[in-house]
Amino acid sequence: MLKIRKVLLTMMSLLMLTAGINLSTKNVQASEKRIDTTVIDEKWGKPTFVYGGGLSESQIDNTIKLLDIEEINNANSMPVTGEDLANYLNEGAADTSVMISSVLVQKKNSGTGVEVLIKTPENITEITEEQYTNAAITAGVSDAQILVASVSRVTGESALTGIYKAFDVNGEGLEQDRMEVAQEELETTNAIAQENQDQEGFETDRLNQAIIEIKQELADLKDQVGNLATREDIERIINDALANNQLEDYVTQEQFQRLLDLFEKYQSTSAIDSAQVKEQLKDLSEEVKNRVSGLIDQAEESRIIDRIGTFFKEVWQSIRNLFN
C-alpha cells in the first residue's frame, strides 16, 4: 500500500507539472511601498499628509504610523474638512466629523504616472486602488505616489478630496469640472461594483478596465472626427467596453444610464484632449490587464487542481476496494 501511495503521488506531481502548475509557493506579493520621510526631497520638497478632519489627536498619531511616516516634521500636515469637500466639488457643506480616510502624497518625476497604494485595505471597504487612480487621472492628478489609510472601517470616498487638497496647497490647483466628474466617476463605478459584488463571475477589475477603455475610445473618436461623441456614439462605446470585458450580462439598464450620464460629462472636460491623461490611462490599463490575467490564471490552476484531486481520490478508492 505504501508503494502504491508513493506511485500515486509521483503521478500527481508529473500531471501538475505537465499542466504548468508550480508546486512551490508563488511569491506574488509585491514589496511594500512607502514614501520616505527620513529626508527631504530637494527636487519636490516635503510630501503632504492630509488627514481626515474627523480624527482625534490619538487617531491622527495612529494614522501617521499606518502611513509609515517616520519623520512627521518632514511632511506638510493638514486636515481635510467638509468645507474642502464643498469647495472642490461645488456641493453643500459636508460633515467634517465623518471624514476619516487620510492620504500621504509625494510628487514624482514627469512620466512616472499616478500610483495609489491602500495601506489599510481592511478599513477601506469599497474603493479599490485602481478606482482611486482612474478618478485621480480624470481630475488632473499626474506623476504622484499616493498612500491611503484609515484607522477605522470607511467606504473611502473622502480620500479623493484629500488628494485634491494636497495638490491645491502645493500650488497645483485642479480644474473644478474635472474634480466634480472624477468624484462622480468614483461614486458611480463603486456603486455598480457594490451592486454586483454578489454576482458569480463579476470582477471589479474588469469594470475598472471597461472604464479605462471608454475614456480611451472617447478620446480617440475626438481625435479622429474633431468633435465630441454623440449620445449614440457613447452608448456604442460603453456597450463595446462592457462586451470586451464580459460585463454585458451584469450591468443593468439603470447602471448603464449612470455610465452614459457620467461619460457625457467626462468628454466635456479638458481630460478628453489631454495627452497626459492618455499616457497615464495606457499605463493603468496595462496594470489592470495584468491583474485580470493573474486572476484568470489562478482560477484555471484551481480548477485543474480540483480535477486532478478528484481523479486521484477515485483511483485511490478503487485501489482500496481491491484490497477490501
Phi, psi and omega per residue, in radians:
M1 nan -0.688 -3.137
L2 -1.115 -0.710 3.119
K3 -1.111 -0.720 3.135
I4 -1.081 -0.749 3.130
R5 -1.058 -0.753 3.139
K6 -1.101 -0.714 3.120
V7 -1.096 -0.733 -3.138
L8 -1.122 -0.745 3.135
L9 -1.116 -0.690 3.107
T10 -1.111 -0.767 3.117
M11 -1.073 -0.708 -3.133
M12 -1.122 -0.741 3.117
S13 -1.077 -0.750 3.139
L14 -1.117 -0.720 3.135
L15 -1.138 -0.705 -3.136
M16 -1.177 -0.653 3.095
L17 -1.187 -0.654 3.079
T18 -1.090 -0.645 3.133
A19 -1.317 -0.115 3.098
G20 1.534 0.373 -3.104
I21 -1.729 2.256 3.132
N22 -1.487 2.138 -3.101
L23 -1.270 -0.363 3.122
S24 -1.367 2.760 3.126
T25 -1.230 2.279 -3.118
K26 -1.434 2.416 3.087
N27 -1.659 1.490 -3.072
V28 -1.724 -0.121 -3.100
Q29 -1.378 2.153 3.131
A30 -1.204 2.663 3.088
S31 -1.101 2.501 -3.090
E32 -1.104 2.368 -3.117
K33 -1.877 2.552 -3.131
R34 -2.637 2.910 3.061
I35 -1.878 2.139 -3.057
D36 -1.303 2.076 3.084
T37 -1.961 0.175 3.121
T38 -1.328 -0.364 3.068
V39 -2.352 2.804 3.096
I40 -1.698 2.191 3.108
D41 -1.200 1.998 -3.038
E42 -1.223 -0.332 3.120
K43 -1.485 -0.787 -3.048
W44 -1.858 -0.137 3.124
G45 1.379 -2.786 -3.080
K46 -1.332 2.510 2.966
P47 -1.187 2.844 -3.075
T48 -1.998 2.146 3.128
F49 -1.775 1.948 3.121
V50 -1.980 1.905 -3.062
Y51 -1.787 2.676 3.141
G52 -1.024 2.279 -3.099
G53 -1.157 -0.238 3.136
G54 -1.543 0.066 -3.082
L55 -1.478 2.533 2.997
S56 -1.400 2.991 3.141
E57 -1.052 -0.737 -3.140
S58 -1.171 -0.614 3.106
Q59 -1.211 -0.606 3.061
I60 -1.100 -0.781 3.112
D61 -1.054 -0.711 3.131
N62 -1.149 -0.687 3.121
T63 -1.121 -0.673 3.082
I64 -1.000 -0.724 3.118
K65 -1.196 -0.723 -3.125
L66 -1.084 -0.561 -3.138
L67 -1.564 0.076 3.119
D68 1.021 0.679 3.080
I69 -1.482 1.831 -3.064
E70 -1.366 -0.668 -3.129
E71 -2.175 1.680 -3.069
I72 -1.128 -0.439 3.108
N73 -1.215 -0.290 3.097
N74 -1.653 0.336 3.064
A75 -2.344 2.489 2.997
N76 -1.381 2.164 -3.035
S77 -2.055 2.416 3.109
M78 -2.864 2.737 3.100
P79 -1.521 2.760 2.935
V80 -1.880 2.288 -2.994
T81 -2.084 2.992 3.057
G82 -1.072 -0.545 3.094
E83 -1.156 -0.665 3.081
D84 -1.083 -0.809 -3.132
L85 -1.039 -0.754 3.119
A86 -1.132 -0.644 -3.113
N87 -1.207 -0.844 -3.065
Y88 -1.304 -0.544 -3.036
L89 -1.871 0.073 3.098
N90 0.976 0.772 3.130
E91 -2.069 3.079 3.064
G92 -1.221 2.916 -3.105
A93 -1.033 2.384 3.123
A94 -1.856 2.885 -3.114
D95 -1.474 1.940 -3.118
T96 -1.076 -0.555 -3.037
S97 -1.101 -0.372 -3.124
V98 -1.657 0.031 -3.141
M99 -1.553 1.826 -2.980
I100 -1.988 -0.741 -3.063
S101 -1.143 2.566 -3.015
S102 -2.341 2.796 -3.112
V103 -2.387 2.675 2.959
L104 -2.149 2.160 -3.005
V105 -2.151 2.301 3.064
Q106 -2.243 2.178 3.069
K107 -1.203 2.543 -3.106
K108 -2.207 3.066 -3.125
N109 -1.126 2.657 3.123
S110 -1.004 2.335 -3.141
G111 1.632 -0.109 -3.139
T112 -1.204 -0.625 -3.097
G113 1.554 -3.070 -3.135
V114 -1.792 2.179 3.130
E115 -2.139 2.107 -3.139
V116 -2.033 2.304 3.066
L117 -2.237 2.145 3.062
I118 -1.504 1.992 -3.071
K119 -1.389 -0.385 -3.129
T120 -2.229 1.217 -3.105
P121 -1.052 -0.421 3.116
E122 -1.228 -0.339 -3.112
N123 -1.910 -0.286 2.998
I124 -1.643 1.670 -2.842
T125 -1.455 -0.304 -3.035
E126 -2.211 -0.800 -3.025
I127 -1.374 2.354 3.111
T128 -1.682 2.895 3.101
E129 -1.044 -0.704 -3.128
E130 -1.189 -0.608 3.092
Q131 -1.164 -0.739 3.054
Y132 -1.033 -0.826 -3.089
T133 -1.092 -0.830 -3.139
N134 -0.993 -0.833 -3.121
A135 -1.200 -0.674 3.136
A136 -1.101 -0.692 3.097
I137 -1.097 -0.745 3.085
T138 -1.000 -0.732 -3.086
A139 -1.221 -0.324 -3.125
G140 1.922 0.081 3.070
V141 -1.190 2.428 3.136
S142 -2.562 2.616 2.984
D143 0.816 1.147 -3.115
A144 -2.586 2.560 2.969
Q145 -1.772 2.249 -3.034
I146 -2.259 2.149 3.051
L147 -1.874 2.398 -3.113
V148 -2.127 2.407 3.118
A149 -2.641 2.735 3.061
S150 -2.548 2.466 -3.139
V151 -1.404 -0.285 3.129
S152 -2.463 2.975 -3.056
R153 -1.265 2.138 3.126
V154 -2.461 2.856 3.099
T155 -1.235 -0.683 3.039
G156 1.888 0.000 -3.082
E157 -1.101 -0.616 -3.023
S158 -1.212 -0.267 3.123
A159 -1.058 -0.560 -3.134
L160 -1.105 -0.655 3.093
T161 -1.115 -0.638 3.081
G162 -1.102 -0.639 3.089
I163 -1.141 -0.748 3.102
Y164 -1.019 -0.764 -3.090
K165 -1.174 -0.662 3.130
A166 -1.030 -0.727 3.116
F167 -1.252 -0.685 -3.095
D168 -1.083 -0.840 -3.079
V169 -1.214 -0.271 3.087
N170 -1.723 0.318 3.042
G171 1.390 0.263 3.118
E172 -2.075 1.138 3.135
G173 -1.097 2.389 -3.126
L174 -1.663 2.724 -3.108
E175 -1.197 2.373 -3.072
Q176 -0.993 -0.838 -3.064
D177 -1.164 -0.569 3.128
R178 -1.258 -0.647 3.078
M179 -1.129 -0.711 3.138
E180 -1.120 -0.779 3.126
V181 -1.165 -0.658 3.120
A182 -1.075 -0.731 3.124
Q183 -1.144 -0.726 3.099
E184 -1.117 -0.658 3.093
E185 -1.076 -0.811 -3.129
L186 -1.065 -0.794 -3.108
E187 -1.199 -0.671 -3.118
T188 -1.204 -0.864 -3.120
T189 -1.151 -0.656 3.101
N190 -1.128 -0.745 -3.133
A191 -1.086 -0.774 -3.140
I192 -1.114 -0.714 3.127
A193 -1.126 -0.755 -3.129
Q194 -1.174 -0.651 -3.126
E195 -1.216 -0.353 -3.119
N196 -1.917 0.068 -2.984
Q197 -1.094 -0.446 -3.137
D198 -1.630 0.020 3.126
Q199 -1.411 2.157 -3.130
E200 -1.075 2.259 3.114
G201 1.637 -0.221 3.122
F202 -1.348 2.373 3.096
E203 -2.297 2.242 -3.137
T204 -1.058 -0.602 -3.134
D205 -1.070 -0.621 3.118
R206 -1.197 -0.613 3.061
L207 -1.157 -0.746 3.105
N208 -1.024 -0.737 3.129
Q209 -1.148 -0.678 3.105
A210 -1.077 -0.717 3.116
I211 -1.069 -0.756 3.111
I212 -1.060 -0.813 -3.091
E213 -1.109 -0.652 3.112
I214 -1.091 -0.787 3.110
K215 -1.060 -0.775 -3.113
Q216 -1.130 -0.737 -3.129
E217 -1.178 -0.653 3.092
L218 -1.105 -0.732 3.123
A219 -1.160 -0.726 3.130
D220 -1.103 -0.724 3.127
L221 -1.108 -0.731 3.105
K222 -1.071 -0.723 3.112
D223 -1.104 -0.676 -3.046
Q224 -1.311 -0.771 -3.026
V225 -1.834 -0.228 3.110
G226 1.404 0.041 -3.137
N227 -2.272 2.850 3.064
L228 -1.234 2.696 3.121
A229 -1.146 2.530 3.020
T230 -1.317 2.953 3.103
R231 -1.060 -0.665 3.116
E232 -1.146 -0.672 3.084
D233 -1.064 -0.789 -3.114
I234 -1.110 -0.712 3.103
E235 -1.035 -0.786 -3.140
R236 -1.111 -0.770 -3.112
I237 -1.107 -0.740 3.112
I238 -1.120 -0.789 3.136
N239 -1.045 -0.742 -3.141
D240 -1.106 -0.758 -3.117
A241 -1.159 -0.686 3.107
L242 -1.142 -0.730 3.122
A243 -1.144 -0.736 3.137
N244 -1.029 -0.508 -3.087
N245 -1.902 0.297 3.061
Q246 0.961 0.789 -3.125
L247 -2.021 0.000 -3.034
E248 -1.095 -0.429 -3.134
D249 -1.557 -0.047 -3.110
Y250 -1.841 -0.681 -3.061
V251 -1.355 2.104 -3.133
T252 -1.359 2.967 3.128
Q253 -1.098 -0.662 3.126
E254 -1.161 -0.713 3.089
Q255 -1.161 -0.685 3.091
F256 -1.054 -0.699 -3.140
Q257 -1.109 -0.661 3.103
R258 -1.128 -0.707 3.094
L259 -1.135 -0.708 3.133
L260 -1.078 -0.812 3.118
D261 -1.092 -0.717 -3.127
L262 -1.061 -0.836 -3.018
F263 -1.394 -0.307 2.943
E264 -1.139 -0.697 3.104
K265 -1.262 -0.733 -3.094
Y266 -0.991 -0.826 -3.050
Q267 -1.242 -0.161 3.099
S268 -1.562 -0.049 3.096
T269 -1.665 2.975 -3.140
S270 -1.225 -0.185 3.123
A271 -1.037 -0.522 -3.057
I272 -1.143 -0.482 -3.093
D273 -1.843 0.060 -3.016
S274 -1.445 2.095 3.062
A275 -1.142 -0.579 3.125
Q276 -1.124 -0.737 3.106
V277 -1.088 -0.781 -3.132
K278 -1.029 -0.766 -3.112
E279 -1.171 -0.741 -3.115
Q280 -1.228 -0.603 3.069
L281 -1.158 -0.642 3.104
K282 -1.072 -0.796 3.131
D283 -1.123 -0.758 -3.135
L284 -1.116 -0.687 3.137
S285 -1.045 -0.717 3.135
E286 -1.110 -0.710 3.134
E287 -1.117 -0.794 -3.111
V288 -1.165 -0.722 3.111
K289 -1.050 -0.729 3.118
N290 -1.105 -0.677 3.125
R291 -1.153 -0.770 3.123
V292 -1.096 -0.737 3.122
S293 -1.086 -0.693 3.115
G294 -1.113 -0.694 3.105
L295 -1.124 -0.704 3.129
I296 -1.128 -0.762 3.130
D297 -1.079 -0.748 3.137
Q298 -1.123 -0.714 3.132
A299 -1.121 -0.713 -3.141
E300 -1.153 -0.737 3.111
E301 -1.094 -0.705 3.132
S302 -1.081 -0.725 3.129
R303 -1.137 -0.699 3.132
I304 -1.117 -0.788 3.139
I305 -1.071 -0.735 3.116
D306 -1.053 -0.754 -3.130
R307 -1.152 -0.736 3.121
I308 -1.119 -0.751 3.126
G309 -1.053 -0.764 3.122
T310 -1.088 -0.744 -3.137
F311 -1.033 -0.836 -3.073
F312 -1.283 -0.490 3.022
K313 -1.072 -0.756 -3.135
E314 -1.161 -0.728 3.114
V315 -1.095 -0.807 -3.115
W316 -1.085 -0.716 3.127
Q317 -1.134 -0.665 3.111
S318 -1.114 -0.732 3.127
I319 -1.121 -0.745 3.116
R320 -1.070 -0.677 -3.139
N321 -1.111 -0.563 3.139
L322 -1.134 -0.536 -3.088
F323 -1.634 -0.093 3.140
N324 -1.621 nan nan
